[in-house]
Amino acid sequence: MDLEKQPQQPVAPAGPGPAGIRASDADRDRIADILREAMAEGRLTAEEHAERVDLVYRAKTVGELEPLVQDLPATGGTASQAASPYGYGREGAAGPAENLVAVFSGSTRRGRWRVGGRTNAFALFGSVELDLTEALFGQRLTVVNATSIFGSVEIRVPENISLRGSGTGIFGNFEVDTLESADPEAPVVVVNGYSVFGSVEAKPKRGKLIANLHRQLRKHLGN
């Protein structure tokens, strides 16, 4: 028996699937946080973490990000929260984070600009310099998430704000010179993160005027 052929209906072209959507900064931050917790829990070695984080910041689409955490739990449990190096919370004000990435290179941010609530600094066999001494703070809390693997992250803040931090050095150095401003309404910069065979350093920087006065005084005394 012959079957009557039905005319084919035109099919509208489909848009890109979820995997083909361009990755946002928030997407990369989410994957980087999962990788960070996985390393703290011992699920990833330092080498595996470094390799995957490098791919995170090179990824262009969501489809490139998801395979990097396919074998890891999406969120940590109570134990992972207790072991987390973030003592003051990860998030600053709402809005996109600024990313400073140095992979076998250097990245510098200095001068006068309006700093956001959250900055991610990542150094892999490279160096990141973040100088906030001339920055304009649009919010009271600014969080810097710093990660250094065989590299260095150097953060400088003005002396009239509060500087706090919490982190871990794994065969490396994590150092935050805590500073509390006399002004209770002064901006607060919190530095979180860790270093692996590298260094993370956050310190207040003496203002240019004060530095010049000290230099002139030493010159006058002949030192």
N, C-alpha and C positions, 0 to 999 in steps of 0.2 A: 504494500500500500504506500502510495506516495504521500509524503508529509508536506504540508503547505509551508513554504518558506516564509518566515516572518522578516519583514524589513528591519535592518539593524538601525537602532537609534544612535544618533551622534552622541559621543561621549565628550563631555567638557574636559579640557585639560586640567589635570590635578595640580595643585600647588605643591611646594616642597613639603615632604613629610616632617614630623617632629625632629628626626635625626638630621635633616638638612637645614634647620633653622640656624641662623648665625648666632654664635655664642656671645652672651653679654658678660660684663665684668662680674655681675652677681653670679652667673653660672660658673665662671672660673673660680670665684671665691668659695662657692659651695663645695666644689670638687677639691680645692686645695685644703679646705678645713677637714674633709674626710680623710685625705691622705696624711695630714698632720696628726690627727688623732690615731690613725692606724699605726704610724711610726711610734708614737708615744706608748701604745699598747703592745708593741713588739710584733705586729703583724707584717710590717715592712722593715727591711734593713735600710740603713742610711743611703746605700747606693741605689736601691730600688726606689726609695722616696725621691731622691734627687732626679732620677731618670723620669719618673712620672710627673713631677712638678714642672720640669722643663717642658714636657709635652703639653701640660695644662696651659701654659702661657703662650704656646705656639698654636694651640687649637683655634680653628676658625668657626667650627660648627658644633652644635650640641652632640651630634653623632660621634665626633672625635673625642669628646670628654667622657661620655658614659663608660666606654670600655676600660678607662683608667681606674674605675672604682667598682667594676663589675664583680670582683671577687672579695669585696670588702663590705662590712655592714654600713648602712647609710648613716646611722647615728650611733654614738657611743652610749653605753649604759652608765650606771652609777659609778662603777669602778673607773671608767675612763674619765668621767667628770672630776673625780677626786684627783686623778693623776694629771689633769690638764694643767699646762703651764700658765693659763690665763687667770691671773689673780684678780683682775679688775673688770673682766668682761671683754668680749671681742669687739663689740659694735660701738661705734660712735654715733654721731647724728645720722639721720636718714639721708639717703642719696648715694650716688655711685662713689666707689672708692678710687683713689688715685693709685696707680701701680707703678712702682719703680723696680725695674728688673735688670739685673746685670748678669749675663751668662758669658763667661770668658771675656768680660768687658767691664766698663764702668758706667754708672748712672748717677747724675748729680741734680739736686733740686735746691736752689738757693735764691735769694733775692726777695723782692716784695711781691707777694701774691696772696690771695685769699685761700687759706688752707681749709680743706674739707674735714668732715668728722672722722674720716677713716682713710688711712694710707697703708698700703701693703708694700713692704720693701723686701725683695728677694735677691740674694746674691749667691750664685753658683760659680765658683772659680772666678769671682769678680768682686767689685766693690761698689757699694751704694753710699752716697753721702746725702743726708737730708738735713739742711740747715734752716731752722725755723726762727732764727733770731730777728729777721726782718719781716716775717710772715704776718698776715692779718688773720685773726681768729674770728670766724663768724659764729662760733658756738663755744660753750664753756668747756666741753669735753672733746678732746681729740685723741683718737686711738691709733697707734702705729703698730701694725703686726709685722715683726721683723724676723726673717729667716735667713740664716747664713750657713752655707754648706761649702767648706773649703774656700770661704771668702770672708768679706767683712761688710758690716753695716754700721755706719757712724751717724749718730743723730745728735744735733746740737740745738738747744733751746735757750731762750732769753732767761736772764736771772730773775725776772719779776713774775714768773709763773710757777705753778706747781708741777713737778715731774715725779712720776711714779712708774713702777714697772714690776713685772714678774715674768721670769723665764728660766730656761734650762740650758746649760752648756754641756754638750756630750763630746768629750775630748776637745772642748773648745771653751770659749769665754763668753759669758753673758753678764754684762755689767751695766747697772743703772744707778747713777748717783742721785738718790732721792732728794727732792727739794720741795719744801712747803712754803708757799708765798704767805706773806703777812696779810695780804688782801684776800678775804674769804670769797670774793667774787672773781678772782683772777682765773684765767684759763688754766685747765689741767691737761697735761699731756701724759698719756699712759702708754708705755712701751711693753708689748707682750711678744712672746715668741721663743726661739731657741737657736742655738748654733751647734753645728756638727763639724768638728775639725776647722772651726772658724771663729769669728768674733762678732758680737753685737755690743755696741757701746753707746750709751746715751748719757750726756752730761750737759750742764748749763754752760753757756759760753759768755765770757766776760764781754760787756758791751764795748763798742769801738772807742767811745769817749773815755771810759775808765781805763781801757788798755793803753790808750795814748798817754794818759796822765801817768800811769805807772812807768811807761817807757821813758817819758821825759824825766821822771824822778830818778830812775836808775842812771840815766845819762848825766844828770846834774850831780849825783853822788859819785860818779866815776865808776859804776859797776857795769 
